[in-house]
Amino acid sequence: MTNHITIVPAQGNWVIRAGGAVLGESRNALELIEGDRDPVIYFPREDIGMAFLEATDHKTNCPHKGEASYFSIMSKSKTYENAVWSYDAPIDAVAQIKGYLAFEQQDGVAVEEV
């Protein structure tokens, strides 16, 4: 694994909410810690209501994780553009996050331990 990224099972039960709706809940989430950044919780795709997400054309590239693809969250009141990312083919050092989704916390989008 890259020397500044740590991936561990996230302790407890995690929930993602957007626009007042629960998009998913998981006891199988992963916690990714990268350098001095805040930890990011990655949810298994199967624990998320994918009907709330719409794939976008947006992509980014991280030298430590690979290419990320993005989704927007479609809620009743608002669309949260490119608020979710996933590494479909991460580099070998972080292969654990393949098939997982991470959410940008912002006004109306919350990742919480419950």
C-alpha positions as a Python dict, from the first residue, in 0.01 Angstrom:
ca = {
    (1, 'M'): (0, 0, 0),
    (2, 'T'): (119, 351, -64),
    (3, 'N'): (299, 472, 244),
    (4, 'H'): (59, 755, 322),
    (5, 'I'): (-274, 570, 272),
    (6, 'T'): (-426, 338, 532),
    (7, 'I'): (-746, 140, 476),
    (8, 'V'): (-915, -29, 770),
    (9, 'P'): (-1264, -162, 839),
    (10, 'A'): (-1478, 126, 968),
    (11, 'Q'): (-1590, 40, 1318),
    (12, 'G'): (-1964, 45, 1384),
    (13, 'N'): (-2265, 107, 1164),
    (14, 'W'): (-2249, 390, 906),
    (15, 'V'): (-2529, 571, 726),
    (16, 'I'): (-2536, 813, 433),
    (17, 'R'): (-2817, 1069, 413),
    (18, 'A'): (-2891, 1319, 137),
    (19, 'G'): (-3180, 1561, 109),
    (20, 'G'): (-3339, 1405, 417),
    (21, 'A'): (-3341, 1050, 273),
    (22, 'V'): (-3128, 757, 386),
    (23, 'L'): (-2935, 634, 81),
    (24, 'G'): (-2770, 345, 257),
    (25, 'E'): (-2643, 192, 577),
    (26, 'S'): (-2351, -43, 629),
    (27, 'R'): (-2158, -238, 888),
    (28, 'N'): (-1906, -326, 614),
    (29, 'A'): (-1773, 20, 533),
    (30, 'L'): (-1404, 97, 499),
    (31, 'E'): (-1217, 394, 641),
    (32, 'L'): (-948, 540, 416),
    (33, 'I'): (-694, 772, 577),
    (34, 'E'): (-469, 961, 336),
    (35, 'G'): (-189, 1166, 485),
    (36, 'D'): (-321, 1444, 707),
    (37, 'R'): (-663, 1461, 537),
    (38, 'D'): (-984, 1376, 719),
    (39, 'P'): (-1073, 1006, 697),
    (40, 'V'): (-1316, 908, 420),
    (41, 'I'): (-1576, 636, 468),
    (42, 'Y'): (-1624, 407, 167),
    (43, 'F'): (-1954, 217, 146),
    (44, 'P'): (-1996, -116, -33),
    (45, 'R'): (-2201, -48, -346),
    (46, 'E'): (-2449, -321, -251),
    (47, 'D'): (-2538, -130, 69),
    (48, 'I'): (-2639, 186, -121),
    (49, 'G'): (-2973, 257, -291),
    (50, 'M'): (-2824, 303, -638),
    (51, 'A'): (-3161, 436, -765),
    (52, 'F'): (-3068, 765, -591),
    (53, 'L'): (-2745, 795, -792),
    (54, 'E'): (-2690, 891, -1153),
    (55, 'A'): (-2353, 831, -1321),
    (56, 'T'): (-2189, 1141, -1470),
    (57, 'D'): (-1910, 1190, -1723),
    (58, 'H'): (-1687, 1352, -1459),
    (59, 'K'): (-1356, 1175, -1388),
    (60, 'T'): (-1051, 1258, -1179),
    (61, 'N'): (-716, 1088, -1145),
    (62, 'C'): (-524, 1034, -822),
    (63, 'P'): (-165, 909, -848),
    (64, 'H'): (-219, 703, -530),
    (65, 'K'): (-561, 551, -607),
    (66, 'G'): (-622, 569, -983),
    (67, 'E'): (-912, 707, -1187),
    (68, 'A'): (-1234, 795, -1005),
    (69, 'S'): (-1573, 800, -1171),
    (70, 'Y'): (-1854, 1012, -1028),
    (71, 'F'): (-2225, 1005, -957),
    (72, 'S'): (-2473, 1278, -873),
    (73, 'I'): (-2725, 1224, -594),
    (74, 'M'): (-3084, 1277, -707),
    (75, 'S'): (-3303, 1379, -413),
    (76, 'K'): (-3659, 1513, -418),
    (77, 'S'): (-3547, 1869, -350),
    (78, 'K'): (-3200, 1894, -504),
    (79, 'T'): (-2940, 1731, -725),
    (80, 'Y'): (-2597, 1703, -561),
    (81, 'E'): (-2366, 1715, -863),
    (82, 'N'): (-2066, 1478, -863),
    (83, 'A'): (-2105, 1420, -490),
    (84, 'V'): (-2014, 1050, -502),
    (85, 'W'): (-1699, 885, -635),
    (86, 'S'): (-1580, 534, -696),
    (87, 'Y'): (-1258, 369, -810),
    (88, 'D'): (-1369, 93, -1047),
    (89, 'A'): (-1010, -14, -1119),
    (90, 'P'): (-797, 124, -834),
    (91, 'I'): (-422, 73, -830),
    (92, 'D'): (-313, -249, -661),
    (93, 'A'): (-202, -75, -342),
    (94, 'V'): (-562, 29, -264),
    (95, 'A'): (-750, -256, -435),
    (96, 'Q'): (-974, -290, -126),
    (97, 'I'): (-1183, 12, -232),
    (98, 'K'): (-1293, -142, -563),
    (99, 'G'): (-1672, -163, -566),
    (100, 'Y'): (-1707, 95, -289),
    (101, 'L'): (-1854, 446, -297),
    (102, 'A'): (-1744, 759, -111),
    (103, 'F'): (-1961, 1065, -53),
    (104, 'E'): (-1865, 1432, -38),
    (105, 'Q'): (-2006, 1570, 284),
    (106, 'Q'): (-2177, 1902, 220),
    (107, 'D'): (-2490, 2091, 317),
    (108, 'G'): (-2763, 1826, 280),
    (109, 'V'): (-2526, 1526, 251),
    (110, 'A'): (-2405, 1358, 570),
    (111, 'V'): (-2200, 1047, 646),
    (112, 'E'): (-2259, 943, 1007),
    (113, 'E'): (-2186, 663, 1245),
    (114, 'V'): (-2511, 547, 1406),
}
